[in-house]
Amino acid sequence: MSGQFFASTAGSMRLVFASAARGYQSPDPEAFTIEELRDHWELACSREPALIPASAAEFNDFRRSVLNEKVVHP
């Protein structure tokens, strides 16, 4: 009912959760290409820094902050 995911094995119970890493943010999202991703693959796969969001709103705030740092606004 909570939407949380648990792993239960061999007499144990633990919370399983996703985290969102900073990754790579294109300075121009509308012109983002697979070649740009290739050129920044190591950064895209980096696990640090990361956030363990407690809600979709917290994740969206995180991704918006990364976007706003990198994107050049006209």
Contacts in CASP RR format, 6 or more apart in sequence:
PFRMAT RR
TARGET T0000
AUTHOR 0000-0000-0000
METHOD contacts of the structure
MODEL  1
MSGQFFASTAGSMRLVFASAARGYQSPDPEAFTIEELRDHWELACSREPA
LIPASAAEFNDFRRSVLNEKVVHP
4 15 0 8 1.000
4 17 0 8 1.000
5 15 0 8 1.000
5 16 0 8 1.000
5 17 0 8 1.000
6 13 0 8 1.000
6 14 0 8 1.000
6 15 0 8 1.000
6 16 0 8 1.000
7 13 0 8 1.000
7 14 0 8 1.000
7 16 0 8 1.000
8 14 0 8 1.000
17 52 0 8 1.000
18 52 0 8 1.000
18 53 0 8 1.000
19 47 0 8 1.000
19 50 0 8 1.000
19 51 0 8 1.000
19 52 0 8 1.000
19 53 0 8 1.000
20 50 0 8 1.000
20 51 0 8 1.000
20 53 0 8 1.000
20 59 0 8 1.000
20 62 0 8 1.000
20 63 0 8 1.000
21 46 0 8 1.000
21 47 0 8 1.000
21 48 0 8 1.000
21 49 0 8 1.000
21 50 0 8 1.000
22 46 0 8 1.000
22 48 0 8 1.000
22 49 0 8 1.000
22 50 0 8 1.000
22 66 0 8 1.000
23 43 0 8 1.000
23 44 0 8 1.000
23 45 0 8 1.000
23 46 0 8 1.000
23 66 0 8 1.000
24 37 0 8 1.000
24 40 0 8 1.000
24 41 0 8 1.000
24 43 0 8 1.000
24 44 0 8 1.000
25 66 0 8 1.000
25 67 0 8 1.000
25 69 0 8 1.000
25 70 0 8 1.000
25 71 0 8 1.000
26 32 0 8 1.000
26 36 0 8 1.000
26 70 0 8 1.000
26 71 0 8 1.000
27 70 0 8 1.000
27 71 0 8 1.000
27 72 0 8 1.000
28 71 0 8 1.000
28 72 0 8 1.000
29 67 0 8 1.000
29 71 0 8 1.000
37 44 0 8 1.000
51 58 0 8 1.000
51 59 0 8 1.000
51 62 0 8 1.000
53 59 0 8 1.000
53 62 0 8 1.000
END
